[in-house]
């Protein structure tokens, strides 16, 4: 599932996600995240819905960037 498909699904099914998404979009944090996705900076790291939930927690200020990077780096270490 691509991130855009995940977003569409969540926007249509989860009012809480939709409200947080709109708030984050107004704060421009969604634009920065979308840029990172489209510029392939984080491509390949997000293949499950759980991964994408984690990605949006950063945009919604529910997870710090540092916590996010630690989680991603730890996941990569497991696969190496």
C-alpha positions in Angstrom: 0.0 0.0 0.0 1.3 3.4 -0.9 1.2 6.3 1.5 -1.3 8.2 -0.6 -3.7 5.2 -0.5 -3.3 4.9 3.2 -4.1 8.6 3.6 -7.2 8.4 1.5 -8.4 5.3 3.4 -7.8 7.0 6.8 -9.4 10.3 5.7 -12.5 8.4 4.7 -12.8 6.1 7.7 -11.3 7.9 10.7 -12.6 11.3 11.8 -9.9 11.7 14.4 -7.2 11.1 11.8 -8.9 13.5 9.4 -9.0 16.3 12.1 -5.3 15.8 13.0 -4.4 15.6 9.3 -6.1 18.9 8.6 -4.5 20.5 11.6 -1.1 19.3 10.6 -1.7 20.4 7.0 -2.4 23.9 8.3 0.8 23.9 10.2 2.7 22.8 7.1 4.1 19.7 8.7 2.2 17.5 6.2 3.8 19.3 3.3 7.3 18.6 4.6 6.5 15.0 5.2 4.9 14.6 1.7 8.0 16.2 0.2 10.2 13.6 2.0 8.0 10.8 0.7 8.0 12.0 -2.9 11.7 12.8 -3.0 12.3 9.2 -1.9 14.1 10.2 1.3 12.1 7.7 3.2 10.9 5.5 0.4 11.1 1.8 1.2 10.9 2.3 5.0 7.1 2.3 5.1 5.3 -0.7 3.7 2.8 -1.6 6.4 -0.1 0.4 7.8 1.7 0.3 11.2 4.7 2.0 9.6 2.5 4.7 8.1 0.7 5.2 11.4 4.1 5.9 12.9 5.0 8.3 10.1 1.8 10.4 10.7 2.4 10.4 14.5 5.4 12.6 13.8 3.3 15.0 11.7 0.7 15.1 14.4 3.2 15.8 17.1 2.5 12.6 18.9 6.0 11.3 18.3 9.2 13.3 18.2 11.5 13.2 15.2 14.2 11.7 17.4 11.9 8.8 18.6 10.8 8.3 15.0 14.4 8.0 13.7 15.4 5.7 16.5 12.5 3.4 15.7 13.4 3.4 12.0 17.1 2.9 12.7 16.4 0.0 15.1 14.2 -1.6 12.5 16.9 -1.4 9.9 19.4 -2.9 12.3 17.1 -5.9 12.9 17.0 -6.6 9.1 20.8 -6.3 8.6 
